[in-house]
Amino acid sequence: MNKDEEAMERAFADMWWKRIYPLSGDRKLTIAFLIRAHDWRPLDAPWWRGKQVSIIGSDIHGNFFLRHCDGSIRYWDHQKQADEIVASSVVEFCRRIEQ
């Protein structure tokens, strides 16, 4: 198992008590679900126009956490129709999840 898979497995196991993801400022997202690394698949959706990504989770509002082909984690906000980088890697993303 590589570092990304190990980090996601730990985060997945801790979801029952660690599900808050801090963004810039005081903004915090509540994670609804995470997808295990071995279940990630390339996203094929009409609203996504960027490079290849995989959905790795979602917040309670239905916005997605995406693993970009460059390894970064992006947060896709459906209402804004835009994504923002929230972590430089899967390991960093998982490390930042808090109670």
URLIN-V646831 format. One record per pair of residues at least 4 apart in sequence whose ideal C-beta (glycine too) atoms are under 8 Angstrom apart, sorted by the first residue. I is the first residue (numbers start at 1). J is the second residue. Records with the same first field share a line. If there is no record, write none. Layout:
I: J + J
This chain:
1: 5 + 6 + 9
2: 6
3: 7 + 90 + 91
4: 8 + 37 + 89 + 90 + 91
5: 9 + 36 + 37 + 38
6: 10
7: 11 + 90 + 91 + 93 + 94 + 95
8: 12 + 34 + 36 + 37 + 56 + 90 + 94
9: 13 + 36 + 37
10: 14 + 94
11: 15 + 18 + 34 + 94 + 97
12: 34 + 36
14: 18 + 97
15: 19 + 31 + 33 + 34
17: 99
18: 97 + 98 + 99
19: 30 + 31 + 97
20: 28 + 29 + 30 + 31 + 97 + 98 + 99
21: 28 + 29 + 30 + 31 + 59 + 65 + 86 + 93 + 96 + 97 + 98
22: 27 + 28 + 29 + 96 + 98
23: 27 + 28 + 29 + 75 + 86
29: 59 + 60 + 63 + 75
30: 59 + 60
31: 57 + 58 + 59 + 60 + 65 + 97
32: 57 + 58 + 59 + 60 + 62
33: 57 + 58
34: 56 + 57 + 65
35: 39 + 40 + 55 + 56 + 57
36: 40
37: 56 + 90
40: 54 + 55 + 56 + 67
41: 54
42: 52 + 53 + 54
43: 48 + 52 + 53 + 54 + 55 + 66
44: 48
47: 78 + 81
48: 53 + 76
50: 68 + 83
51: 68 + 69 + 70
52: 68 + 69
53: 66 + 67 + 68 + 69 + 74
54: 66 + 67
55: 64 + 65 + 66
56: 65 + 66 + 67 + 73 + 90
57: 64 + 65
58: 62 + 63 + 64 + 65
59: 63 + 65 + 75
62: 78
63: 75 + 76 + 77 + 78
64: 75 + 76
65: 73 + 74 + 75 + 76 + 86 + 93
66: 73 + 74 + 75 + 76 + 83
67: 71 + 72 + 73 + 74 + 90
68: 72 + 73 + 74 + 85
71: 88 + 89 + 90
72: 85 + 87 + 88 + 89
73: 85 + 86 + 87 + 88 + 89 + 90 + 92 + 93
74: 83 + 84 + 85 + 86
75: 83 + 84 + 86
76: 82 + 83
77: 81 + 82 + 83 + 84
86: 93
87: 92 + 93 + 96
88: 92
89: 93
90: 94
91: 95
92: 96
93: 97
